[in-house]
Amino acid sequence: MAATQVGRVLSLILIILVQYISSQEYRIPPVRIQALKPKGFRASIEDAPNLALFTFNGNVNRAIGSTDVGEIAGEVTTSANGRWTVEDPNLQLKAELEDRSGSSPVQSSGGDCRPTQTLVRGGSACAGQTIFEDNFDSIRENIWQIEQYIPVYNPVLYGGPIMDFQCHDNLLTNKVRADGRQWGDDYHVYCVRWAPDRIILSVDGEEWARVEPAASGLASRFPKECRQLPRTLLSMGSRMAPFDDHFYITLGVAAGSISEFPDGVTTADGRPKPWSNNGRKATLFFWQDMDAWWQTWRQPELSVDYVKVVAL
């Protein structure tokens, strides 16, 4: 899932250990320190030829000895996206300086602040106020975590809450384009209106899905056969639980999956799905069937014009 980051300077005293397989002297490159929001920590250095190991040890606002492990510690043996990165998603850091990331720009609207049902972690907002916006003029890695997926194209749009793997499709709805074209052929405005009593999905201004809880809550819309649903935990929340808490925004494109396609389905030209959802080698069998899907990989990228979050 995507994590936002607070671009603040933290007072850290660090020991960086790098194993460098070379007869020449190696100079440690600058270390990028990031405090993630609402919690998490990331330290990274740029990749270099023959770099074999990146070990990070550090303390927050406290000196560290040369033999100390430190309260922040980790090591990696491979790089990703041109950087060697140590990350602790559970570390809670308190930053004291100003936010320079551009994320969660909750701004004051003066004296005209109407109440809103929207909750902002670590702040407050007014009705109609923009809480977050990114126009993707460039990818800001302090806002988004980048991962690689294999794109897939489909004329059917799916959406709705997923609360149970066994009953994955119970609250999902789909919408087929009337013109027969695929949703990925051009840009569309996808909107989620997340209120305390319902979730509404719309595309290009047209509502196409609505999810509302039953009298005893959203969980009661699942039959008893959905045994993976944490009913006791959900009963402690509101009728919309678990969608009465803070969530991340995740943007992604993927192919395959062990939950999106039932076993036994075939493609339009009659080719069967090459993997079983319960199979241990599902990913391998999908990859081995590359000849069947490679030609459909026409645009290996996720194209997003903007993301905007507005308080209700």
C-alpha positions in Angstrom: 0.0 0.0 0.0 1.1 3.6 -0.6 2.5 5.6 2.2 2.7 9.4 2.5 5.8 11.0 4.0 6.4 14.1 6.1 9.3 15.9 4.5 10.9 17.1 7.8 14.4 17.1 9.0 15.0 14.7 11.9 17.9 14.9 14.3 19.6 11.6 13.9 23.1 10.3 14.7 23.9 7.4 12.5 26.4 4.6 11.8 26.4 3.5 8.2 28.2 0.3 7.3 28.7 -0.6 3.6 30.4 -3.6 2.3 32.2 -2.7 -0.9 33.9 -5.4 -2.9 36.8 -3.4 -4.5 40.4 -2.7 -3.9 39.8 1.1 -4.1 38.6 3.3 -1.3 34.9 3.8 -1.2 33.1 6.9 0.0 29.7 6.5 1.5 27.2 8.5 -0.5 24.7 10.9 1.1 22.0 9.1 3.1 18.4 10.1 2.4 16.3 10.1 5.7 12.5 10.1 5.4 9.9 10.1 8.2 6.7 8.5 6.9 3.2 9.7 7.8 1.3 8.6 9.9 4.2 6.4 10.9 7.3 4.7 9.5 10.9 5.4 8.7 13.1 5.1 5.6 16.9 5.5 5.0 18.5 5.0 1.6 21.6 5.6 -0.5 22.1 5.6 -4.2 23.2 2.4 -5.9 26.8 2.0 -7.0 28.8 -0.7 -8.9 29.9 -3.7 -6.7 27.8 -2.5 -3.7 26.9 -5.7 -1.8 25.4 -4.7 1.5 23.8 -1.7 3.1 23.5 -1.7 6.9 21.8 1.1 8.9 22.0 1.7 12.6 20.8 4.8 14.4 19.2 6.5 17.3 16.8 9.4 17.4 18.2 12.5 19.2 20.7 10.4 21.1 24.3 9.5 20.3 25.1 5.9 19.2 28.3 4.0 20.0 30.3 2.2 17.3 29.2 -1.2 18.7 25.6 -0.3 19.5 22.7 -1.8 17.5 20.6 1.3 17.9 16.8 1.8 18.1 16.6 1.9 14.3 18.5 -0.9 12.6 18.3 -2.9 9.4 20.2 -4.2 6.4 19.5 -5.1 2.8 21.5 -7.1 0.3 19.8 -5.9 -2.9 18.9 -2.5 -4.4 15.5 -1.5 -5.8 14.8 1.4 -8.2 18.4 2.5 -8.1 18.6 2.8 -4.3 19.5 0.7 -1.3 16.7 1.2 1.2 16.1 0.2 4.9 12.6 0.8 6.0 10.6 0.3 9.2 6.9 0.8 8.6 6.0 0.7 12.3 8.4 3.2 13.8 6.6 6.3 15.2 8.7 9.5 14.8 7.8 12.9 16.0 9.2 15.6 13.7 9.5 19.2 15.0 10.1 21.2 11.8 7.7 22.4 9.1 6.1 20.1 6.6 7.7 20.5 3.2 6.2 17.5 1.4 3.1 19.1 0.1 1.0 16.2 1.4 -2.2 16.8 3.5 -2.2 20.5 2.9 -5.0 21.3 5.3 -5.2 25.1 5.1 -7.3 27.5 7.1 -10.3 29.0 5.3 -10.6 31.9 7.6 -13.8 32.6 9.6 -16.1 30.8 7.1 -15.4 27.2 8.2 -18.5 24.9 7.9 -18.4 21.6 9.9 -17.5 18.5 8.0 -18.0 14.7 8.5 -14.5 14.1 7.2 -11.8 13.3 9.7 -8.2 14.2 9.1 -5.4 12.4 10.9 -3.4 14.9 13.0 -5.5 17.9 11.9 -9.0 19.2 11.0 -10.8 20.5 8.0 -13.8 22.5 6.8 -16.5 21.3 4.5 -15.5 21.6 0.8 -11.9 22.1 1.7 -9.1 20.4 -0.3 -7.3 18.1 2.0 -4.8 16.6 -0.5 -4.0 17.2 -4.2 -1.2 15.9 -6.5 -1.2 16.8 -10.2 1.7 14.4 -11.0 3.9 17.0 -12.7 6.6 14.7 -11.4 6.6 11.6 -9.2 7.3 12.7 -5.6 8.8 9.7 -3.8 8.2 11.4 -0.5 4.4 11.1 -1.2 4.1 7.8 -3.2 5.8 4.5 -3.0 6.5 3.1 -6.5 5.9 -0.5 -7.3 5.9 -2.4 -10.6 2.9 -4.3 -11.9 1.8 -5.8 -15.2 -1.1 -3.8 -16.8 -4.3 -5.4 -18.0 -7.2 -4.0 -20.1 -10.8 -4.5 -19.6 -14.1 -3.0 -20.8 -15.6 -3.7 -17.4 -15.2 -1.4 -14.4 -15.3 -3.1 -11.0 -15.6 -1.4 -7.6 -16.8 -1.7 -4.1 -15.6 -2.7 -0.6 -13.6 -5.9 -0.2 -13.8 -7.2 3.4 -13.4 -10.9 3.1 -11.1 -13.0 0.8 -13.5 -15.9 0.7 -16.5 -13.6 -0.1 -14.4 -11.3 -2.3 -17.2 -10.3 -4.7 -20.0 -9.9 -2.2 -20.2 -6.1 -2.3 -18.6 -5.5 -5.7 -20.4 -3.9 -8.6 -19.4 -3.6 -12.2 -20.1 -1.2 -15.1 -19.6 -1.9 -18.8 -18.8 0.9 -21.2 -21.8 1.4 -23.5 -19.5 2.0 -26.5 -17.6 -1.2 -26.1 -14.3 0.5 -25.5 -11.9 -0.3 -22.7 -11.7 2.0 -19.7 -7.9 2.3 -20.1 -8.2 3.8 -23.6 -8.6 7.3 -22.3 -8.8 9.4 -19.2 -11.9 9.4 -16.9 -12.8 11.1 -13.6 -13.3 8.3 -11.0 -14.8 9.5 -7.8 -15.5 7.9 -4.4 -17.8 9.7 -2.0 -17.0 8.2 1.4 -19.6 9.3 4.0 -20.3 7.9 7.5 -23.4 6.1 6.2 -22.6 5.1 2.6 -19.9 4.8 -0.1 -20.8 6.0 -3.6 -18.8 5.4 -6.7 -19.1 7.5 -9.8 -17.3 7.9 -13.1 -17.4 11.1 -15.3 -20.1 12.5 -13.0 -22.4 9.4 -13.3 -23.1 7.3 -10.2 -22.7 3.6 -10.9 -22.4 1.9 -7.5 -23.7 2.5 -3.9 -22.9 0.5 -0.8 -24.9 1.0 2.4 -24.9 -0.9 5.6 -27.8 -3.0 6.9 -29.5 -2.1 10.1 -26.9 -4.1 12.1 -24.0 -2.9 10.1 -22.1 -3.5 6.9 -20.8 -6.9 8.1 -24.3 -8.2 8.3 -24.5 -8.0 4.5 -22.2 -11.1 4.4 -23.6 -14.6 4.9 -22.4 -16.7 7.8 -20.4 -18.8 5.3 -17.9 -15.9 5.1 -15.9 -17.2 8.0 -12.8 -14.9 7.5 -14.8 -11.8 8.4 -13.7 -10.4 11.8 -17.3 -9.9 13.0 -16.5 -9.4 16.7 -14.0 -6.7 15.9 -16.3 -5.0 13.4 -19.1 -5.0 15.9 -17.1 -2.6 18.0 -17.2 0.1 15.3 -20.0 2.0 13.6 -22.4 0.5 11.1 -19.9 1.3 8.4 -17.0 -0.6 10.1 -14.3 -1.1 9.0 -14.8 2.0 6.8 -15.0 4.3 9.8 -11.3 4.6 10.2 -8.4 6.2 8.3 -7.2 4.6 5.1 -4.4 5.0 2.6 -4.9 6.0 -1.0 -3.4 3.4 -3.3 -3.1 3.6 -7.1 -2.2 0.5 -9.0 -2.5 -1.6 -12.1 -2.2 -5.4 -11.9 -2.8 -8.6 -13.9 -3.4 -12.1 -12.7 -4.3 -12.3 -9.0 -5.7 -15.3 -7.0 -8.9 -13.4 -6.2 -10.1 -11.5 -9.3 -10.7 -14.4 -11.7 -12.5 -17.7 -10.7 -11.0 -21.0 -11.7 -12.2 -22.4 -15.0 -12.7 -19.1 -16.9 -11.5 -18.6 -20.4 -10.5 -15.7 -22.6 -12.6 -14.4 -25.5 -10.7 -16.7 -27.8 -11.2 -19.7 -25.6 -7.9 -19.9 -23.8 -8.3 -21.2 -20.3 -6.8 -19.5 -17.2 -3.4 -21.1 -16.7 -3.3 -21.0 -12.9 -5.4 -22.2 -10.0 -6.2 -19.7 -7.3 -5.3 -22.1 -4.5 -2.1 -23.3 -6.3 1.3 -22.7 -4.8 2.7 -22.0 -8.2 0.0 -19.7 -9.5 2.5 -16.9 -10.2 4.8 -19.3 -12.1 2.1 -20.7 -14.3 0.9 -17.2 -15.1 4.4 -16.2 -16.1 4.9 -19.3 -18.2 1.8 -18.4 -20.2 3.4 -15.1 -21.3 2.9 -15.8 -25.0 -0.9 -15.6 -24.4 -0.9 -12.1 -22.8 2.3 -10.4 -23.9 0.6 -9.0 -27.0 -2.0 -7.3 -24.9 0.6 -5.4 -22.9 0.3 -2.3 -25.1 0.9 0.4 -22.5 3.0 -0.8 -19.6 2.4 2.2 -17.4 -0.2 3.7 -15.0 -1.3 7.1 -16.3 -2.9 9.3 -13.7 -3.6 13.0 -14.3 -4.4 14.1 -10.7 -5.6 12.9 -7.3 -7.7 15.2 -5.2 -9.3 14.7 -1.8 -12.0 17.2 -0.6 -13.8 17.2 2.7 -17.5 16.5 2.6 
